[in-house]
Amino acid sequence: MTSPLGGDEASTDARRVTVLAIVDDEPTRALLPRVLAGERLIIAADPVRGLAFAESEAPDVVFIDIRIGSGAGLAMVHHLKAVAPDTHVFAMSTKEALEAGAHAVALGGAGLLMMPLGGDEILSAVGAVKNRLAERAVRTELEQQIGMSARAAGWVAKMAELAGTPSRAIAARRIADVIIEATGASAALVYGAGEAALELLRLAEAGDIEGSPASSTEPELLAYAQRAKLVVIPLMLKDATLGHVLLANPDDVGIPASTSSGAEASPASSARRSALRDGLLKLLATQAAAALALQNERERLRGLAAMKDATSSAYSFAYYVDIAGREIYKAGRFGRRLSLLVIAQSPAASPDAPFSTTAAADHLLSIAPDMAVLARADDTELHLLLPETNGLGAHAARRKALAHLAHAQPDKNLVVPRGVLAGIATFPHDGSDLLKLQRIARRRADESRASVVHAIAPEHSGVSDILDSLERAAATNKNPLAPKMIELPMGQAAAMSSVILAEGLRGGAVQAVVTYHPEPNLFSTVRYMLGGAPRPGVTFRALDLRNTPDCATIEALCVIAEQGAYALIGRVETGIFRGAHTSDPLLVDVLAERIGRAAGIRLFG
C-alpha cells in the first residue's frame, strides 16, 4: 500500500508479526514454518498451551484448527478474542466441518481457511493482517501528530505572551516552564547575557539541578552542562546567541518513541518525529530569544530613564545601587578592587557656607575617572563609586575632591572646605557588600568633622606651624581620634615608626614620606624595613628639611596605606623626641603635603 505520509512503501514487509498456530495436523505443522520463515511463529499442539501463550504475549495472528480437542477449538476463537482483542484469529476447518467454521467466523474470527492449507492462503491471510497493522500505525501516528500540533500551538501561544511580562526574570521563568512542558524534562535552567562581555547570568531555574553556576562564560557553561549530562538548547536570534536553556532528562518532546500497536516504528517514521521535534524546539527557542531580546531592550530603556538624578548632574541613587551591586560582584569574582567616596554636609555647617549637591556634583565629576559613578543620595550627601580603584586611589580621590570644593569657596585660605565631610571605604578591606561599605565611609566622613585640620591648618601654615598648633590644641581637644602628644627617647620613637610602617604595609600598597637626617633616626628605620630593592606598590620619599627654616630638628614619617593613614611628627632635642602621633587622614595628608612643599616638591597632583 502507499502511505499518505510517504516513504513507508517497504515498511509493511519490514515489520515482523507474531503468529500463533494451534494445530495438531502434521502436514500443516510442517507447512507453516516454511511459509512464514520471516515471521515469529509459535506452534501449540493443544488449546491450553495456545491460550496460555496468547494471554502472555498477545500474538498478531492466530491460526486455530477448530476440530482440535473434540470441538474445544471452536470455543477457543471466542476465548482468544476475549484475552487479546487486537489479535486476528483465523479458523481452519475441513469441508466436513464447514458449519463449525461458519460458527467460528460468527464468534469473531477474521476468516476461515479450508484444510489442507496452501502456502498462498497463509501468506494472503498474514499479508492482510500486516496491511491492517500498517494502516493502524499510520493512523496512530497521524493522531499523535495532530495532538502534538495542538499542544505545540499552545506552547507557541505561551511564548508569544512573553512580550507582556514585566521583567526579564519573569520571562525567563516562563520560558523554562514552557520548555519543560514541551520536552518532558525534569528541570531547566535559563541563562541570558550579563553586564560584562561574554558573561551569562542564570535568569531562571525550574526544578532541581545541583551545582548550576549563577554566572559563567559560555565555554564554562557548556563544560558544566557536559559534566552534568544536561541537554543545551541555544537561544539564537539570527546569528546572535542571547542565552542558553539547559535541560535535565528531556524526552522526545512529548512524542512517543513507538506506536501504540506494539510494532516497531519505521526509520521514516522516526525521522519524521525527529524533524518535528527539532523544528518545534527551534521555533520555541527563537521565540524565547526574541522575548529575552525585547526584555533586554526594555530594561535598558528603563535604566536610561531612571539613571539620572532630577536635580543634579549625578546619577540617581537607585541606579548607583544597581551598578554598585554588579561592580562588587565582579570585583569579588575576578579579584578586582573597588572604592567608595562619600561627600556629605556637616551637621554643623555654617549658613554662610551652604552645601549644594548640585554644585558639588559638578566639581566631583570634573575630577572623577571615566569609570566612576557619582550618585546623589539626598540633599546632603553624594556617593562616588570608584571601580578598579584601591585604597591609595581612594585617598587621592578624596584629596582631589576636597581641594576642588575648597577652591570653590570664597575663603581661599582653606585646606579643606567648610561644612563638607569626606570618608572612604575600600573593597575588600572594609567590607564585601555595599551597605557595609556605605556605613564605613559615612562613619569616616562623620569622624572627619572632628579633625584638628579645620582649626590648625590654614593654607599658609608650614610644617613647624602645624606642629606648634598640635601642641597647643592637645591640651583642649578631648576627641579620642585627636592626635596624641608623645615624648620618647629617639630610639623608642624610631621603634614606633617601624610599627607604623608595618601597619601600613599590612594592607599592601603604601605611600611613605619621611624626613632625612644622617644620624640614626626615622629615616634609617624606614630604609632598613623597606630594604634596598624596590617593593611593588610601595612609594618611598625621603625629604631633607635641614636647611628649611624652623625645620632642622623636625623628624616626621607619614604613611598613607590601603586601610588608613598614619603620621609621627616631632622635634628632636638632646635625643628626646617630642611630638604627636595621628591616624587622622586629613591631618596626614596635610603633613605630607607641607613636608613636600618645604622640600620644594609637590607630592600630590
Helices and strands as residue ranges (DSSP letters): H 11-14, E 18-22, H 26-35, E 40-44, H 47-57, E 61-65, H 72-83, E 88-93, G 95-97, H 98-106, E 111-114, H 119-160, G 161-164, H 168-183, E 187-193, E 199-206, E 215-217, H 218-227, E 231-237, E 240-248, H 267-306, H 317-334, E 338-345, H 357-367, E 373-378, E 381-387, H 391-407, E 420-427, H 434-447, G 448-450, H 453-456, H 463-474, E 484-489, H 490-506, E 510-515, H 522-530, E 538-543, E 554-561, E 564-573, E 576-582, H 585-598
